Amino acid sequence: MTYDKRCNISSRLITLVMTLMLPMVIYAKGIHFDNVFDFDHVLSYLVGGFLIGIFLLLFYNRLYIYREQEINKQQHKQNIRLSTIMQTGRMQMWIYDTESQHYRFISEDGTVIKEYNPIDFVKFFNRDDFEELRSSIFEICENKRITSIVNLRSQEEDEEYRKYYEIHLSIAEKDSKGQIKHILGVQRDITNEQEKKNNTNKLMMRYSTVFNSSLVDMYYYDKDGLLTDLNDTACTSLDIPDKEAIIKEKHYFHENILLNNIDFKKADHIHMSTIIDIEEYDKTRFWANKSKERGKIYYEATVNTVFNDKGKFEGVYVAGRNISEMVNSFHKQQKGAQDLKKAIKHIQEYIDNINYALRISNVRLVDYHPSTYTFTISNTVDKTQMKFSQLRCIRLAMPQYRRIVSSALNRMDHLTSHPIEQTIETEIRDEKKRQMAFMFNLVPILNNDSKVEHYFGLCRNMTDMLETERLLAVETQKAQEAEILKESFLTNMSYEIRTPLNSVLGFASLFEMEHDEADETVFVEEIKRNTNILLRLINDILFLSRIDADMVEFKHEDFDFAEVFESYCQMGWAKLNPEVKVSISNLYEHLIINGDIEHLGKAIQMICTISAHYTHQGFIRAKYEYLRGELVIVIEDSGDGIDPELLPKIFNRFVRDKDERLSGTGLDMPIIEALVKKMGGSIEISSELGKGSTIGIFLPCQAIEIQKKINIDNNTEPVIA
């Protein structure tokens, strides 16, 4: 009630009181009516009425406040109850405004907590389910229905984290024209109930699959001993065309002649074998009146009791089979019974072996349900090992296989009747850090209506096989390249050996011809020069062959590289042009490392020899440094340089330039590269034609002692003329 209303009621009460008091005052004082309205009397009336009105107004105000407090207390109690109910029931309330189309979440006291537009609100739910909610809201707005109940799923792709909601829609408010203004939505979280329902459905499906697909007769009796279910195998054994009809006949546990003298409430895992003469039983007894068997019947059965979660007895199930044919075949031999037990045991062991093989092998069971878009993998028949959504399946595949995975999933979503066979390489890595590949073989599983229900099959790890194929292809390629290289090497070697050998034979034959004795000196010099070339070539060929055959022994020992570096450089520059200036940068007093000094020195000397051969003027610089566990050696010259087309093939054997000239014997750079790689290092070369070359050796090694020179100017390199 507003303040204006309270004042209006108070003024009316005061007027009423004064009107009622006026006749009483006149009567009490005996005053003539003509004197009643003189100034003194009117003034006294007004003062008295004013005081009485104030009293009544205060009284009414206190009474209103008291009632208002009582109402607030009741409302607070109701709010607490509503809050408790909403929290216990995991409920939320929101209002849909038909004009703004916004969704407003409200608290227990009716205040707006948060407001969402349709674009933001749809993010909480699955888009298809939200369309159903919108349709229900529009139907209420169009007065097609008064209330509606809608079930929605949350937006999460992974089923493990998906939420389920039940929303009750009803009319909250109408405007003056009768048009719906607000719709109330009561949203309840039913995730736990939905999970229980899904688990129950799975259990029922597994039960139905095992029960109906079993190769033995199976019966189920309820807690009163009444037959409530039997599988198709039992119907076939009893020649029952209609299972529902036999259940309606109401047969009890004690009527089954195969289960005589068994207390079905205490039949906990009883394995029994029965021998009966069916002709001795009353035809009204169950099984006796259905089976076409005559004479003695041998029947084997297992009886088990069923209890609920609270330990209360629910019923029994019986699994059995007619073994008359088997027993009659081996009746004369005692071994028959033993073979039967062994066969049963072997079957169980076979099943266990299958599960064991699935667990330890590279084969897994796979299952895809188009209805839930869920892909599961397991290593046993009864337990799911991994579960994937469609998006995770696509993301786990290598980029070049994602379209194939998407296509296969799309075909299964459209319930194709053809098998799915694909080999996919994934982003998953095994213990060897290899990207794993899997081969999937899935076949459609049909329901009772001959429609595809889901896809079931096998998944095999093909990583080792694909890796073997790749390695085989690589090794085949290497073998082919090695064969080509070998043929090319033998061809080139034969040519390179013949060239100096022909020169030797040619100049030697000149001695047998008429010649000037003064020319004999030239003949001898040419024979010596070509002989030296031939000797160096043969030595390089033999040395390179020993390296290729791993016959060169590399000895690692501690040595001071600072002492030997300069000497190896000088040996390589023995035939240097006098116009070329050389410099060696040695920043270390001592640099003791562990390595093979003989072959490292040979590589340095050969590089310096090549630089000296192609540098006719300018400079040659040599330097080294130990950086982060690696010895870096750089030799730079201002010589002829290397043609850009020749540079990528510089480490090939018998490579010639445009002028058909060899670099040394044609095996120098291949020998240098082979030595460096055998020592665990690498070699790099950069060059510009006409401006020189730079060769760098990077050799991982362990430094035992490092002592740099003191007071050395890093910008000045010592020059050795």
C-alpha positions in Angstrom: 0.0 0.0 0.0 1.4 3.4 -1.0 1.8 6.5 1.2 -1.0 8.4 -0.7 -3.5 5.7 -0.1 -2.7 5.5 3.6 -3.2 9.4 3.9 -6.5 9.2 2.0 -7.8 6.5 4.4 -6.6 8.4 7.5 -8.4 11.6 6.4 -11.6 9.8 5.7 -11.4 8.3 9.2 -10.9 11.7 10.8 -13.8 13.2 9.0 -16.0 10.3 10.0 -15.0 10.6 13.7 -15.6 14.3 13.8 -19.0 13.9 12.1 -20.0 11.3 14.7 -18.7 13.3 17.6 -20.5 16.5 16.8 -24.1 15.3 17.8 -22.7 13.8 21.0 -21.0 17.0 22.1 -24.2 19.0 21.4 -26.2 16.5 23.4 -23.8 16.3 26.3 -23.6 20.0 26.9 -27.2 20.8 26.2 -26.2 23.5 23.9 -28.8 25.0 21.6 -28.2 24.1 18.0 -27.9 27.8 17.0 -24.9 28.2 19.3 -23.1 25.2 18.2 -21.3 26.8 15.3 -20.0 29.9 17.0 -16.3 30.6 16.9 -15.4 29.2 20.4 -17.3 26.0 19.9 -16.0 25.4 16.3 -12.4 26.0 17.5 -12.8 23.5 20.3 -14.3 21.0 17.9 -11.4 21.4 15.5 -8.8 21.0 18.2 -10.5 17.9 19.6 -11.1 16.4 16.2 -7.5 17.1 15.2 -6.1 15.3 18.3 -8.4 12.4 17.8 -7.4 12.1 14.1 -3.7 12.2 15.1 -4.3 9.4 17.5 -6.2 7.3 15.0 -3.5 8.0 12.3 -0.7 6.8 14.6 -2.7 3.8 15.7 -3.4 2.9 12.1 0.2 3.4 11.0 1.5 1.1 13.8 -1.1 -1.5 12.8 -0.1 -1.3 9.1 3.6 -1.6 10.0 3.0 -4.6 12.2 1.0 -6.3 9.4 3.6 -5.4 6.8 6.3 -7.0 9.0 4.2 -10.1 9.3 3.7 -10.3 5.6 7.5 -9.8 5.0 8.2 -12.6 7.4 5.8 -14.9 5.6 7.3 -13.9 2.2 10.8 -14.4 3.5 9.9 -17.9 4.7 8.3 -18.6 1.3 11.5 -17.4 -0.4 13.7 -19.6 1.7 11.4 -22.6 0.9 11.5 -21.7 -2.8 15.3 -21.4 -2.7 15.6 -24.7 -0.9 13.3 -26.4 -3.4 15.2 -24.8 -6.4 18.6 -25.7 -5.0 17.5 -29.3 -4.1 15.9 -29.8 -7.5 18.7 -28.0 -9.3 16.3 -25.6 -10.9 16.5 -22.1 -12.3 13.8 -19.7 -13.4 13.8 -17.3 -16.3 11.3 -15.0 -18.0 11.0 -14.7 -21.8 10.0 -11.2 -22.9 7.9 -11.6 -26.1 8.5 -8.0 -27.1 12.3 -7.8 -26.7 12.8 -11.6 -27.2 15.3 -11.5 -24.3 15.7 -14.2 -21.6 16.0 -12.9 -18.0 17.1 -15.2 -15.3 15.4 -14.3 -12.0 16.2 -15.1 -8.4 13.8 -16.5 -5.7 12.6 -13.0 -4.7 11.8 -12.1 -8.3 14.8 -9.9 -9.1 16.5 -10.2 -12.5 20.0 -11.8 -12.1 21.1 -11.7 -15.7 19.6 -11.0 -19.1 20.6 -12.7 -22.4 19.7 -12.0 -26.0 18.7 -15.0 -28.2 22.2 -15.3 -29.7 23.9 -15.5 -26.3 21.2 -17.7 -24.8 21.4 -20.4 -27.6 25.1 -20.9 -26.7 24.1 -22.8 -23.6 22.2 -25.5 -25.5 22.4 -27.8 -28.4 21.2 -25.9 -31.5 18.7 -28.5 -32.6 17.2 -28.8 -29.1 17.0 -25.0 -28.8 14.9 -24.9 -32.0 12.4 -27.2 -30.3 12.3 -24.8 -27.3 11.7 -21.8 -29.6 8.9 -23.7 -31.4 7.2 -24.4 -28.0 7.6 -20.7 -27.0 6.0 -19.6 -30.3 3.1 -22.0 -29.9 2.4 -20.6 -26.4 2.6 -17.1 -27.7 0.1 -18.0 -30.5 -2.2 -19.5 -27.8 -1.9 -23.0 -29.4 -1.0 -24.4 -25.9 -0.9 -23.2 -22.3 2.1 -25.1 -21.0 4.9 -27.1 -22.5 7.8 -29.4 -21.4 11.0 -29.4 -23.4 14.2 -31.5 -22.9 17.4 -29.9 -24.0 21.1 -30.8 -24.1 24.0 -28.6 -23.4 26.4 -27.4 -26.1 29.4 -29.6 -25.1 30.6 -32.0 -27.9 31.9 -34.6 -25.5 29.1 -36.8 -24.1 30.9 -37.2 -20.8 30.5 -33.4 -20.1 27.1 -32.9 -21.7 24.3 -31.6 -19.5 20.6 -32.4 -19.8 17.8 -30.0 -18.9 14.1 -30.2 -18.5 12.3 -26.9 -19.1 8.6 -26.3 -18.1 7.1 -23.4 -20.0 3.9 -21.5 -18.8 2.3 -18.1 -19.2 3.6 -15.6 -16.7 1.8 -12.4 -17.7 -0.6 -10.9 -20.2 -1.2 -7.3 -21.2 -4.5 -5.4 -21.1 -5.4 -6.8 -24.5 -5.0 -10.4 -23.5 -1.8 -10.8 -25.5 1.0 -12.8 -23.8 3.7 -10.5 -22.5 6.0 -12.8 -20.5 6.5 -16.6 -20.5 7.9 -18.3 -17.4 10.5 -21.0 -17.9 11.5 -23.3 -15.0 14.7 -25.0 -15.9 15.7 -28.2 -14.1 19.1 -30.1 -14.4 18.2 -33.7 -15.1 21.8 -34.8 -16.1 21.9 -37.5 -13.3 18.5 -38.9 -14.3 19.5 -38.9 -17.9 22.8 -40.7 -17.2 20.9 -43.3 -15.1 18.5 -43.7 -18.0 21.3 -44.1 -20.5 23.1 -46.6 -18.3 19.9 -48.5 -17.8 19.3 -48.6 -21.6 22.8 -49.9 -22.1 22.4 -52.6 -19.5 19.1 -53.6 -21.0 20.6 -53.7 -24.5 23.5 -55.9 -23.2 21.1 -58.1 -21.3 18.9 -58.4 -24.4 21.8 -59.1 -26.6 23.3 -61.8 -24.3 19.9 -63.2 -23.5 18.5 -63.5 -27.0 21.8 -64.3 -28.8 22.8 -67.0 -26.4 23.2 -70.5 -27.9 21.6 -72.1 -24.8 18.1 -72.1 -23.5 17.5 -69.2 -21.1 14.5 -68.7 -18.8 13.7 -65.9 -16.3 11.3 -66.4 -13.4 10.2 -63.5 -11.2 10.2 -63.4 -7.4 6.9 -65.4 -7.3 8.4 -68.1 -9.5 6.4 -67.1 -12.6 8.0 -67.5 -16.0 8.3 -63.9 -17.5 10.8 -64.4 -20.3 12.6 -67.0 -22.4 15.0 -66.6 -25.3 14.7 -67.7 -28.9 16.9 -70.8 -28.4 14.5 -72.0 -25.7 11.5 -71.4 -28.0 13.3 -73.5 -30.7 14.0 -76.3 -28.2 10.3 -76.4 -27.1 8.9 -75.8 -30.6 7.2 -72.7 -29.4 6.0 -70.5 -32.3 4.8 -67.6 -30.1 6.8 -66.6 -27.1 4.2 -64.2 -25.8 1.6 -66.8 -25.8 3.6 -69.2 -23.6 4.3 -66.4 -21.2 0.5 -65.6 -20.9 -0.2 -69.2 -19.9 1.6 -68.5 -16.6 3.9 -71.4 -16.0 5.7 -71.5 -12.6 9.2 -72.6 -11.6 8.1 -75.8 -9.8 6.2 -76.9 -12.9 9.4 -77.2 -14.9 10.2 -80.9 -14.9 13.9 -80.1 -15.6 14.2 -78.2 -12.3 12.6 -80.6 -9.8 13.5 -80.4 -6.1 15.1 -77.0 -6.3 14.2 -74.1 -4.0 14.3 -71.3 -6.5 14.8 -68.6 -3.9 18.0 -70.3 -2.7 19.2 -71.4 -6.1 22.4 -69.3 -6.1 24.7 -70.5 -9.0 23.5 -74.1 -9.0 24.8 -76.2 -11.9 22.8 -79.3 -12.4 22.3 -82.2 -14.8 18.9 -83.8 -15.1 17.9 -87.3 -16.4 14.2 -87.7 -16.9 11.8 -89.9 -18.7 9.4 -87.4 -20.2 6.6 -90.0 -20.7 6.4 -90.5 -16.9 5.3 -86.9 -16.3 1.9 -85.3 -16.5 1.3 -83.6 -19.8 0.2 -80.5 -18.0 3.7 -80.0 -16.6 5.8 -77.3 -18.4 8.2 -78.7 -21.0 6.6 -82.1 -20.9 3.6 -80.8 -22.8 5.7 -78.8 -25.3 8.7 -80.9 -26.3 8.4 -83.5 -29.0 11.2 -85.5 -27.3 10.3 -88.9 -26.1 12.1 -91.3 -23.7 15.0 -90.2 -21.5 16.1 -86.7 -21.7 19.5 -85.5 -20.5 19.4 -81.8 -19.7 22.1 -79.5 -18.2 21.3 -76.2 -16.6 22.6 -73.5 -14.4 20.3 -71.7 -12.0 21.3 -68.3 -10.5 19.4 -65.9 -8.2 19.0 -62.2 -8.9 19.1 -59.5 -6.2 18.7 -55.8 -6.5 21.0 -53.1 -5.2 19.5 -53.4 -1.8 20.0 -57.1 -1.6 16.3 -57.9 -2.1 15.4 -61.1 -4.0 14.1 -60.3 -7.5 14.0 -63.7 -9.3 16.1 -66.4 -10.9 17.4 -67.1 -14.4 18.1 -70.5 -15.8 20.6 -71.3 -18.6 20.4 -74.8 -19.9 20.6 -77.0 -22.9 19.5 -80.5 -24.0 22.5 -82.8 -24.1 20.6 -86.0 -24.8 22.3 -86.4 -28.2 25.7 -85.9 -26.7 25.2 -88.2 -23.8 23.6 -90.9 -25.9 26.6 -90.8 -28.3 29.1 -91.3 -25.5 26.9 -93.2 -23.1 29.0 -96.4 -23.2 32.2 -94.6 -22.5 33.1 -92.8 -19.3 35.4 -90.6 -21.2 32.3 -88.8 -22.7 31.6 -86.9 -19.5 35.2 -85.9 -19.1 35.4 -84.7 -22.7 32.3 -82.6 -22.1 33.8 -80.9 -19.1 37.0 -80.3 -21.0 35.1 -78.9 -23.9 33.2 -76.5 -21.7 36.4 -75.5 -20.0 38.1 -75.1 -23.3 35.3 -72.8 -24.5 35.7 -70.7 -21.5 39.5 -70.6 -21.8 39.0 -69.7 -25.5 36.8 -66.7 -24.5 39.4 -65.6 -21.9 42.1 -66.0 -24.5 40.2 -63.8 -26.9 39.9 -61.1 -24.3 43.6 -61.5 -23.3 44.6 -61.3 -27.0 42.6 -58.1 -27.4 44.2 -56.6 -24.4 47.8 -57.3 -25.4 47.7 -57.2 -29.2 47.4 -54.3 -31.6 43.7 -55.2 -32.3 40.9 -53.3 -30.6 37.1 -53.4 -30.9 35.5 -50.3 -32.3 31.9 -49.1 -32.2 30.3 -46.1 -33.8 26.7 -44.9 -33.0 25.3 -42.4 -35.6 22.6 -41.5 -33.2 25.0 -40.1 -30.6 27.9 -39.3 -33.0 30.2 -41.2 -30.6 33.1 -43.4 -31.5 34.3 -45.9 -28.9 37.4 -48.2 -28.7 37.9 -51.1 -26.3 40.3 -54.0 -25.7 37.6 -56.2 -24.1 34.0 -57.0 -25.1 32.4 -55.5 -22.0 34.4 -52.3 -21.2 34.9 -49.1 -23.2 38.5 -48.0 -23.2 38.3 -44.7 -25.1 35.4 -42.5 -26.3 35.7 -39.9 -29.0 33.3 -37.3 -30.6 33.3 -36.7 -34.3 35.4 -33.5 -33.9 38.1 -35.3 -31.8 38.2 -38.1 -34.4 38.9 -35.6 -37.2 41.4 -33.6 -35.1 43.4 -36.7 -34.1 44.0 -37.6 -37.8 46.9 -36.2 -39.7 45.9 -33.2 -41.9 46.1 -35.2 -45.1 43.7 -37.8 -43.7 41.1 -35.5 -42.1 39.0 -35.3 -45.2 39.0 -39.1 -45.4 37.9 -39.4 -41.7 35.2 -36.8 -42.3 33.9 -38.6 -45.4 33.8 -42.0 -43.5 31.9 -40.4 -40.6 29.5 -38.7 -43.0 28.8 -42.0 -44.7 28.1 -43.7 -41.4 25.9 -40.8 -40.3 23.8 -41.4 -43.5 23.6 -45.1 -42.5 25.4 -46.6 -45.4 25.0 -50.3 -45.7 28.5 -50.8 -47.1 31.5 -51.7 -44.8 33.9 -49.0 -43.9 37.6 -49.9 -44.5 40.2 -47.2 -44.0 43.8 -46.9 -42.9 44.4 -43.6 -41.1 47.6 -41.9 -39.8 47.0 -40.0 -36.6 48.6 -37.3 -34.5 48.9 -39.8 -31.6 52.5 -40.9 -30.9 53.7 -44.2 -29.4 56.5 -44.8 -27.0 59.0 -44.5 -29.8 57.7 -41.0 -30.7 56.3 -42.3 -34.0 53.0 -41.1 -35.3 50.6 -44.1 -35.0 48.5 -45.4 -37.9 45.4 -47.6 -37.6 43.4 -49.7 -40.0 39.6 -49.6 -39.3 37.2 -52.3 -40.6 33.6 -51.6 -39.6 30.5 -53.4 -40.7 26.9 -52.1 -40.3 24.8 -53.7 -37.5 21.1 -53.9 -38.3 18.2 -53.7 -35.9 15.0 -55.8 -36.1 13.6 -53.5 -38.8 16.7 -54.2 -41.0 17.9 -50.7 -40.6 21.4 -49.7 -39.6 21.6 -49.1 -35.9 25.4 -48.8 -35.4 28.7 -49.9 -36.8 31.0 -52.5 -35.2 34.4 -53.7 -36.2 38.1 -54.0 -35.5 40.9 -51.5 -35.3 44.5 -52.6 -35.9 47.7 -50.8 -35.2 49.5 -50.5 -38.5 52.4 -48.3 -37.3 55.1 -51.0 -37.4 53.9 -52.3 -40.8 53.8 -48.8 -42.4 57.2 -47.9 -40.7 58.6 -51.1 -42.2 57.2 -50.3 -45.6 58.7 -46.8 -45.4 62.1 -48.1 -44.2 62.0 -50.7 -47.0 61.2 -48.0 -49.6 64.0 -45.8 -48.2 66.5 -48.6 -48.1 65.4 -49.6 -51.7 66.0 -46.0 -52.8 69.3 -46.0 -51.0 70.3 -49.2 -52.6 69.4 -48.0 -56.0 71.2 -44.7 -55.4 74.2 -46.6 -54.1 74.2 -48.8 -57.2 74.0 -45.8 -59.5 76.7 -44.1 -57.5 78.8 -47.2 -57.5 78.5 -47.5 -61.3 79.2 -43.8 -61.8 82.1 -44.0 -59.4 83.6 -47.0 -61.2 83.1 -45.3 -64.6 84.7 -42.1 -63.4 87.5 -43.9 -61.5 88.3 -45.9 -64.6 88.5 -42.7 -66.7 90.5 -40.7 -64.1 93.0 -43.6 -63.7 93.4 -44.0 -67.5 94.1 -40.3 -68.1 97.5 -40.1 -66.1 98.3 -43.7 -67.0 97.9 -43.0 -70.7 100.2 -39.9 -70.3 102.8 -42.1 -68.6 102.6 -44.7 -71.3 102.7 -42.1 -74.0 105.7 -40.3 -72.8 107.5 -43.6 -72.1 106.9 -44.7 -75.7 108.5 -41.5 -76.9 111.8 -42.9 -75.7 111.6 -45.7 -78.2 111.1 -43.2 -81.1 113.6 -40.9 -82.6 113.8 -37.8 -80.3 116.1 -35.1 -79.2 118.0 -35.9 -76.0 117.2 -32.4 -74.7 113.5 -33.5 -74.7 114.1 -36.5 -72.4 114.1 -34.2 -69.4 110.6 -33.0 -70.3 109.5 -36.6 -70.9 110.8 -37.6 -67.4 109.1 -34.7 -65.7 105.8 -35.4 -67.3 106.1 -39.1 -66.4 106.9 -38.1 -62.8 104.0 -35.6 -62.6 101.4 -38.0 -64.0 102.8 -40.8 -61.9 102.3 -38.6 -58.8 98.8 -37.8 -59.9 98.0 -41.5 -60.4 99.5 -42.4 -57.0 97.5 -39.7 -55.2 94.3 -40.8 -57.0 94.8 -44.4 -56.1 95.6 -43.5 -52.5 92.5 -41.3 -52.3 90.4 -44.1 -53.8 91.7 -46.7 -51.4 91.2 -44.3 -48.4 87.7 -43.4 -49.4 86.9 -47.1 -50.0 88.2 -47.9 -46.5 85.9 -45.1 -45.1 82.9 -46.5 -47.0 83.6 -50.0 -45.6 84.0 -48.7 -42.0 87.6 -49.9 -42.0 89.1 -46.6 -40.9 89.6 -46.6 -37.1 88.9 -43.4 -35.3 90.8 -43.0 -32.0 89.6 -40.5 -29.5 92.2 -39.0 -27.2 92.9 -35.8 -25.4 95.1 -33.3 -27.3 95.8 -29.5 -27.3 94.2 -28.2 -30.4 95.7 -24.7 -29.9 99.2 -26.3 -30.5 98.4 -28.3 -33.7 96.0 -26.1 -35.5 98.6 -23.8 -37.0 100.9 -26.6 -38.1 98.1 -28.4 -40.1 97.2 -25.1 -41.8 100.9 -24.5 -42.8 101.2 -28.0 -44.2 98.2 -27.4 -46.4 99.7 -24.1 -47.6 103.1 -25.6 -48.6 102.7 -24.8 -52.3 101.0 -21.4 -51.7 101.5 -18.5 -54.2 103.8 -15.9 -52.6 101.4 -13.2 -53.5 98.7 -14.6 -51.2 98.8 -13.5 -47.5 97.6 -16.0 -44.9 96.5 -15.4 -41.3 95.7 -17.7 -38.5 93.5 -16.5 -35.6 94.3 -18.4 -32.4 92.5 -17.0 -29.4 93.5 -19.8 -27.0 96.6 -20.5 -25.0 95.4 -24.0 -24.4 92.3 -25.8 -25.7 92.5 -29.5 -24.7 89.7 -31.5 -26.3 88.8 -35.2 -26.8 88.8 -36.3 -30.4 90.7 -37.9 -33.3 93.6 -35.5 -34.0 94.9 -37.5 -37.0 91.8 -37.4 -39.1 90.8 -33.9 -38.0 94.2 -32.7 -39.0 94.0 -34.5 -42.3 90.6 -32.7 -43.1 92.1 -29.3 -42.1 95.2 -29.8 -44.2 93.2 -30.9 -47.3 90.9 -27.9 -47.0 93.9 -25.6 -46.8 95.5 -27.3 -49.8 92.4 -26.8 -51.9 92.2 -23.1 -50.8 95.9 -22.6 -51.7 95.3 -24.3 -55.1 92.5 -21.9 -56.1 93.8 -18.7 -54.5 96.4 -16.9 -56.7 96.3 -13.6 -54.9 94.6 -11.9 -52.0 94.3 -13.7 -48.6 93.5 -17.0 -46.8 92.3 -16.8 -43.2 92.0 -19.7 -40.8 90.4 -19.5 -37.3 88.6 -21.6 -34.8 86.6 -21.3 -31.6 85.0 -23.6 -29.0 81.3 -22.7 -28.6 78.7 -24.6 -26.4 80.3 -28.0 -26.7 81.2 -27.6 -30.4 84.5 -26.9 -32.1 84.0 -24.5 -35.0 86.8 -24.2 -37.6 86.4 -21.7 -40.5 88.8 -21.3 -43.5 88.1 -18.3 -45.7 89.9 -17.3 -49.0 89.6 -14.8 -51.8 90.2 -17.3 -54.6 88.4 -18.3 -57.7 85.2 -19.3 -55.9 82.7 -22.0 -57.0 80.1 -21.8 -59.7 76.6 -21.7 -58.2 75.5 -24.6 -60.4 78.5 -26.7 -59.1 78.1 -25.8 -55.4 75.2 -28.2 -54.6 77.3 -31.1 -56.0 80.6 -30.1 -54.5 80.7 -33.2 -52.2 80.0 -35.6 -55.1 82.9 -37.7 -56.4 84.8 -36.6 -59.6 82.7 -33.4 -60.0 84.0 -31.1 -62.7 83.5 -27.4 -63.3 82.4 -25.8 -66.6 86.0 -26.1 -67.9 85.9 -29.9 -67.2 88.5 -29.4 -64.4 88.7 -31.6 -61.3 89.0 -30.2 -57.8 92.3 -31.9 -56.8 92.0 -35.6 -57.6 88.2 -35.2 -57.6 87.9 -37.0 -54.3 89.2 -34.4 -51.9 85.9 -32.8 -50.9 84.1 -36.2 -50.6 87.0 -37.5 -48.3 86.8 -34.3 -46.2 83.0 -34.7 -45.8 83.3 -38.4 -45.0 85.9 -37.8 -42.3 83.9 -35.0 -40.7 80.7 -37.0 -40.6 82.5 -40.1 -39.3 83.7 -37.9 -36.4 80.1 -36.9 -35.7 80.4 -33.4 -37.2 79.1 -31.5 -40.2 80.6 -29.3 -42.9 79.2 -26.3 -44.7 80.5 -24.3 -47.6 79.5 -21.0 -49.1 81.1 -19.4 -52.2 80.7 -16.7 -54.7 82.3 -17.0 -58.2 85.4 -14.8 -58.5 85.2 -13.6 -54.9 86.3 -16.7 -52.8 84.9 -19.4 -50.6 84.3 -20.1 -46.9 84.4 -23.6 -45.5 83.2 -24.3 -41.9 83.6 -27.5 -39.9 81.3 -28.0 -36.9 82.6 -30.8 -34.6 80.8 -31.8 -31.3 83.5 -32.6 -28.7 84.2 -32.4 -25.0 86.6 -29.7 -23.8 88.9 -30.8 -21.0 90.7 -27.5 -20.5 90.0 -24.0 -21.9 92.5 -21.2 -21.5 92.2 -18.1 -23.6 95.1 -15.7 -24.4 95.3 -12.6 -22.2 95.3 -9.0 -23.6 94.5 -10.1 -27.1 92.7 -7.7 -29.4 89.8 -9.7 -31.0 89.7 -7.2 -33.9 93.3 -7.9 -34.9 94.4 -11.3 -36.2 98.0 -12.4 -36.2 99.5 -12.6 -39.7 101.9 -15.2 -40.7 103.7 -14.4 -44.0 
